[in-house]
């Protein structure tokens, strides 16, 4: 008795059929054509190209890393700190255009910002915003007045030396803000936290809104070059 494997294939009329025969005529036997696989080199090149493109997009529009080279922002930021700057917050500038994406909110007093140095835009500076558009700023000694009121600044590094010229309550040897100074539209008055060691708006004026790159928000690495040691406690430190 024939087994199941011995039985011919039949159509709905009960006639035997052959899978290689269609309408009584020999049919084409399907041939599996293997798909061409990408070479290993091509796969690596494509992966690297995508990674580079994503990195450029992130660096241009979202987050960029910077290094602190000077002590003008001590003790908030130290020489050897590596920081991340949020560029998306203020609306990043699109490459090769003058157009900016919409900002989540404008720069605010107290924000630590990275910007193009007004006297040499190839250099990036980092300072703290003290005066915003429309504010009246005045600097006397180590005291900053905003709209006639003393500004509370717990972040400022005070020079303990009694010989510090800025220690005098009436001292003013700056080019800007010795007298009440109104911050123009789309401009900001910035200062370093280390007031006796900072070239800032007191010397060269305002920072234009379109020259601001972003707001510093995180220390991701910190290296003490004098002691040749990692500052462990500063890693991952959030910058308000």
VENCORFEN-V760447 format. One record per residue. N is the residue number from 1. PHI is phi in whole degrees, 0 to 359 (999 if undefined). OMEGA is omega in whole degrees, 0 to 359 (NA if undefined). Layout:
BEGIN
N:PHI:OMEGA
N:PHI:OMEGA
END
This chain:
BEGIN
1:999:184
2:293:177
3:275:180
4:299:181
5:287:182
6:276:185
7:286:178
8:288:175
9:284:181
10:241:176
11:271:185
12:289:178
13:270:179
14:94:180
15:277:180
16:289:178
17:231:177
18:243:181
19:298:179
20:266:182
21:236:178
22:234:182
23:53:177
24:78:181
25:248:177
26:301:179
27:260:180
28:284:177
29:278:182
30:298:180
31:243:177
32:282:179
33:263:182
34:296:178
35:287:180
36:288:179
37:271:177
38:294:176
39:291:180
40:300:180
41:298:180
42:296:179
43:298:179
44:295:180
45:298:180
46:295:179
47:296:179
48:294:180
49:298:179
50:295:180
51:297:179
52:296:180
53:297:178
54:298:179
55:298:179
56:294:179
57:296:180
58:297:182
59:294:184
60:280:190
61:248:191
62:240:186
63:223:176
64:225:180
65:266:178
66:222:177
67:245:178
68:269:184
69:262:186
70:225:183
71:262:185
72:291:180
73:249:177
74:294:6
75:261:179
76:293:177
77:235:183
78:253:174
79:300:182
80:99:173
81:286:173
82:248:188
83:238:173
84:252:182
85:241:180
86:277:181
87:268:183
88:286:187
89:300:183
90:266:182
91:88:184
92:289:177
93:275:179
94:286:182
95:301:176
96:65:178
97:222:175
98:258:184
99:268:177
100:245:173
101:289:180
102:301:180
103:276:173
104:288:171
105:197:181
106:286:175
107:302:184
108:238:176
109:300:182
110:98:177
111:293:172
112:265:189
113:239:170
114:254:184
115:212:175
116:282:180
117:300:186
118:303:183
119:269:177
120:198:189
121:289:174
122:282:180
123:255:177
124:254:177
125:245:175
126:229:180
127:213:178
128:254:177
129:288:178
130:252:180
131:238:179
132:254:182
133:308:180
134:94:179
135:288:171
136:255:186
137:248:173
138:216:180
139:241:177
140:228:183
141:61:178
142:259:181
143:254:176
144:254:177
145:249:175
146:243:183
147:54:176
148:84:182
149:247:178
150:299:179
151:266:177
152:284:184
153:225:180
154:293:183
155:275:185
156:287:175
157:273:181
158:272:177
159:281:183
160:288:183
161:290:178
162:288:180
163:272:181
164:299:183
165:295:181
166:282:180
167:288:178
168:290:183
169:293:181
170:251:184
171:292:171
172:202:179
173:239:185
174:257:177
175:280:183
176:229:171
177:77:171
178:295:172
179:252:180
180:310:186
181:232:180
182:272:179
183:285:182
184:291:175
185:301:178
186:57:179
187:223:183
188:219:175
189:259:187
190:238:178
191:216:174
192:276:179
193:290:177
194:268:194
195:301:181
196:276:181
197:218:184
198:214:170
199:271:187
200:217:185
201:298:176
202:296:185
203:252:185
204:233:171
205:98:191
206:270:173
207:256:178
208:286:182
209:302:184
210:283:177
211:262:180
212:277:182
213:271:181
214:169:183
215:252:176
216:291:182
217:223:184
218:206:169
219:263:183
220:259:179
221:201:179
222:209:184
223:238:177
224:271:184
225:287:179
226:288:181
227:265:183
228:53:185
229:212:178
230:280:176
231:274:187
232:301:185
233:291:181
234:268:182
235:293:179
236:76:182
237:286:179
238:280:178
239:258:183
240:290:NA
END
